Amino acid sequence: MTPIVLDASAGVEWLLFSEAGQRVGLVAAGHSIWVPEHYFVETGATIRRL
């Protein structure tokens, strides 16, 4: 299983289930997903601004 590193912008798109987020989900299917340590802070800040 190949790990995929997910950045915050891709994570937000995936969470919002946008067209780009759906593609992220398709690519990520069947892989382990890793996130950098600052991922949750960046994702939270983006969601808060929406």
C-alpha positions as CSV (number, residue, x, y, z in Angstrom):
1,M,0.0,0.0,0.0
2,T,1.5,3.3,-1.1
3,P,1.2,6.2,1.3
4,I,-0.2,9.5,-0.1
5,V,0.6,12.8,1.6
6,L,-2.5,15.0,1.6
7,D,-2.1,18.7,1.8
8,A,-4.6,21.1,3.5
9,S,-6.1,22.4,0.2
10,A,-6.8,18.9,-1.1
11,G,-8.2,17.9,2.3
12,V,-10.7,20.9,2.3
13,E,-11.8,20.1,-1.3
14,W,-12.3,16.4,-0.3
15,L,-14.2,17.5,2.9
16,L,-16.5,19.8,0.9
17,F,-17.0,17.0,-1.7
18,S,-16.3,19.4,-4.6
19,E,-15.4,18.2,-8.1
20,A,-11.7,18.4,-7.2
21,G,-12.4,16.7,-3.9
22,Q,-14.1,13.8,-5.6
23,R,-11.0,13.3,-7.7
24,V,-8.8,13.4,-4.5
25,G,-11.0,10.7,-3.1
26,L,-10.6,8.5,-6.2
27,V,-6.9,8.9,-6.2
28,A,-6.7,8.2,-2.4
29,A,-8.9,5.1,-2.5
30,G,-6.9,2.0,-1.5
31,H,-3.9,4.0,-0.2
32,S,-2.8,5.0,3.3
33,I,-3.2,8.8,3.8
34,W,-0.6,10.8,5.6
35,V,-0.8,14.4,6.6
36,P,1.9,16.9,7.7
37,E,1.8,18.0,11.3
38,H,0.3,21.4,10.4
39,Y,-2.5,19.9,8.3
40,F,-5.2,20.3,10.9
41,V,-4.4,23.9,11.7
42,E,-4.4,24.9,8.0
43,T,-7.6,22.9,7.3
44,G,-9.4,24.3,10.3
45,A,-8.4,27.9,9.4
46,T,-9.7,27.4,5.9
47,I,-13.0,26.0,7.0
48,R,-13.4,28.8,9.5
49,R,-13.1,31.4,6.7
50,L,-15.8,29.8,4.6
